[in-house]
Amino acid sequence: MSSDTIGDAEFAKLQQSARDHLWMHFTRMSSYDTAEVPVIVRGDGAYIYDAHGKRYLDALAGLFVSQLGHGRTELAEAAAKQASELAFFPLWSYAHPKSIELAERVAAYAPGDLNRVFFTSGGGEAVETAWKLAKQYFKLTGKPQKHKVISRAIAYHGTTHGALSITGLPDLKAPFEPLVPSTFRVPNTNFYRAPIHTDDPQAFGRWAADQIAVAIENEGPATVAAVFLEPVQNAGGCFPPPPGYFERVREICDEYDVLLVSDEVICAFGRLGHMFGAERYGYQPDIITCAKGITSGYSPLGAAIATDRLYEPFAQGDTTFAHGYTFGGHPVSAAVALANLDIFEREGINEHVRDHEGDFRATLDKLLDLPLVGDVRGAGFFYGIELVKDKSTKETFNADESERLLRGFLSKALFDAGLYCRADDRGDPVIQLSPPLICDQSHFDEIEQTIRAVLTEAESLL
């Protein structure tokens, strides 16, 4: 029995307790009526271990979170030290040293004059903050009708009512409707499924960006407050921006006085080889939303980072941004974030991602020889593998086939094979990969070989 293994009696008790009391997120709870609830007990570097002592490569970084990998005692020690000094105090009219230090540091990393950092405790809260900030900003500057938001088809921006309203996944939204009104969708940048300019990425990108202008005109420029876009769109399987896309989006936002919100809850803090994805793709947002990698998951934290221009009306007279969260900018989380960023700089994490992303991509591209693999796309350490029924026509799977392939086989088979990743069909069926940023060629090879073996088996079952 390894040190990671939980004894039979204790494990049985945990299983029963989980079934009786634990309501897991985004989970079909009936799946565990007759199956074991996976229990993860430890992490070390790029690997996690379950209650039976089995090791898995964490190829999703938890949930696009664990940038530095698991078991970093330096981060745990930073949390413990801060908790012993000041475990909690809110940022409601008061401050504490770590929140001040972290705000300054994050602002220094952010492009342009994104100097104002509003802390939250997660990504959905950061998106909520950005939308509320945009609406109040325009009210304060004499344009009270500007309140609508434009986002992309299939894009995911969070689960709170506002963030879910901005999300472009109808099936995810349907159980909770009616949601917050005044959000509208435009095409995403999935070049593999491009409806036009299928042989010219730049022309396709120009077309996709121009649809934002069309949407603004359709709704009325005087009513549109913001456009929410991820640098690389997550849902649907990692859609990078075509050349010139964000340059054109910035022009459109400037023309219509619409705020550009770069939703970087996943893409910030090294996932694309830079502190912020906007830096990688050379555009200037008005607001950046971030979370996840700011602490590498060692404590919850998020932020909305705004320009000096957006902050200015709130610095006048008795004006207040009447918005906040109890745990936003939590002292322990801020301390962990500072320690996390220290390691980023000391170990050259962003440089490591930039140096090795080509190797990761080349290793994943080997999978294109499999009949099921239609496309490999992404950037940095963030990739999606789209699965198809017919490579020559790009025919996808219908709902029943996708159910059998993804949930009926792939998700469990990949995990059983020692690979924790995501097999998803929010959009077309994909396998998503987002490993810790410390990974190297040995991990890339393990990912490719495991996926190859499982997809080869899946092909024989179809």
GIHU-V955424 format. One record per backbone hydrogen bond with DSSP energy under -0.5 kcal/mol. NH is the residue of the N-H (numbers start at 0). CO is the residue of the C=O. Records with the same first field share a line. If there is no record, write none. Layout:
BEGIN
NH = CO + CO
END
This chain:
BEGIN
4 = 1
5 = 50
10 = 6
11 = 7
12 = 8
13 = 9
14 = 10
15 = 11
16 = 12
17 = 13
18 = 14
19 = 15
20 = 16
21 = 16 + 17
22 = 20
23 = 21
26 = 23
28 = 26
30 = 27
31 = 28
32 = 29
37 = 35
39 = 37
40 = 48
41 = 48
43 = 46
44 = 69
46 = 43
47 = 55
48 = 41
49 = 53
50 = 38
52 = 49
55 = 47
56 = 417
57 = 45 + 55
58 = 56 + 419
60 = 57
62 = 60
63 = 59
64 = 60
65 = 60
66 = 64
68 = 65
69 = 44
72 = 70
74 = 71
75 = 71
76 = 72
77 = 73
78 = 74
79 = 75
80 = 76
81 = 77
82 = 78
83 = 79
84 = 80 + 81
85 = 81
92 = 90
98 = 95
99 = 95
100 = 96
101 = 97
102 = 98
103 = 99
104 = 100
105 = 101
106 = 102
107 = 103
108 = 104
109 = 105
113 = 110
114 = 112
115 = 305
116 = 114
117 = 115 + 303
118 = 116
119 = 301
125 = 121
126 = 122
127 = 123
128 = 124
129 = 125
130 = 126
131 = 127
132 = 128
133 = 129
134 = 130
135 = 131
136 = 132
137 = 133
138 = 134
139 = 135
140 = 136
141 = 138
142 = 137
145 = 142
146 = 144 + 222
147 = 222
148 = 181
149 = 225
150 = 183
152 = 185
153 = 167
154 = 151
163 = 159
164 = 160
165 = 161
166 = 162
167 = 154
169 = 167
171 = 168
172 = 168
173 = 169
174 = 170
175 = 172
176 = 173
179 = 160
183 = 148
185 = 150
190 = 188
192 = 189
193 = 190
199 = 196
203 = 199
204 = 200
205 = 201
206 = 202
207 = 203
208 = 204
209 = 205
210 = 206
211 = 208
212 = 208
213 = 209
214 = 210
215 = 211
216 = 212
217 = 213
218 = 214
219 = 215
222 = 219
223 = 219 + 220
224 = 147 + 222
225 = 147
226 = 258
227 = 149
228 = 226 + 260
232 = 238
236 = 233
237 = 233
238 = 232
239 = 237
244 = 241
247 = 243
248 = 244
249 = 245
250 = 246
251 = 247
252 = 248
253 = 249
254 = 250
255 = 251
256 = 252 + 253
257 = 252
258 = 224
260 = 226 + 258
261 = 259 + 286
262 = 228 + 260
263 = 261 + 288
267 = 263
268 = 274
269 = 273
270 = 267
271 = 266
272 = 269
278 = 275
279 = 275
280 = 276
281 = 277 + 278
282 = 277
284 = 282
285 = 259
286 = 259
287 = 304
288 = 261
289 = 302
292 = 264
293 = 290
294 = 291
296 = 291
297 = 294
301 = 119
302 = 289
303 = 117
304 = 287
305 = 115 + 303
306 = 285
307 = 112
310 = 306
311 = 307
312 = 308
313 = 310
314 = 310 + 311
315 = 312
318 = 315
321 = 319
322 = 320
327 = 324
328 = 119
329 = 326
331 = 86
333 = 329
334 = 330
335 = 331
336 = 332
337 = 333
338 = 334
339 = 335
340 = 336
341 = 337
342 = 338
343 = 339
344 = 340
345 = 341
346 = 342
347 = 343
348 = 343
351 = 347
352 = 348
353 = 349
354 = 350
355 = 351
356 = 352
359 = 355
360 = 356
361 = 357
362 = 358
363 = 359
364 = 360
365 = 361 + 362
366 = 363
367 = 364
368 = 365
369 = 366
372 = 369
373 = 371 + 385
374 = 385
376 = 383
378 = 381
380 = 270
381 = 378
382 = 432
383 = 376
384 = 430
385 = 374 + 383
386 = 428
387 = 371
388 = 394
389 = 394
393 = 389
394 = 389
401 = 397
402 = 398
403 = 399
404 = 400
405 = 401
406 = 401 + 402
407 = 402
409 = 404
410 = 405
412 = 408
413 = 409
414 = 410
415 = 411
416 = 412
417 = 414
418 = 413
419 = 56
420 = 418
421 = 431
423 = 421 + 429
426 = 424
429 = 423
430 = 384
431 = 421
432 = 382
433 = 58
435 = 57
436 = 66
438 = 435
442 = 439
443 = 439
444 = 440
445 = 441
446 = 442
447 = 443
448 = 444
449 = 445
450 = 446
451 = 447
452 = 448
453 = 449
454 = 450
455 = 451
456 = 452
457 = 453
458 = 454
459 = 455
460 = 456 + 457
461 = 457 + 458
END
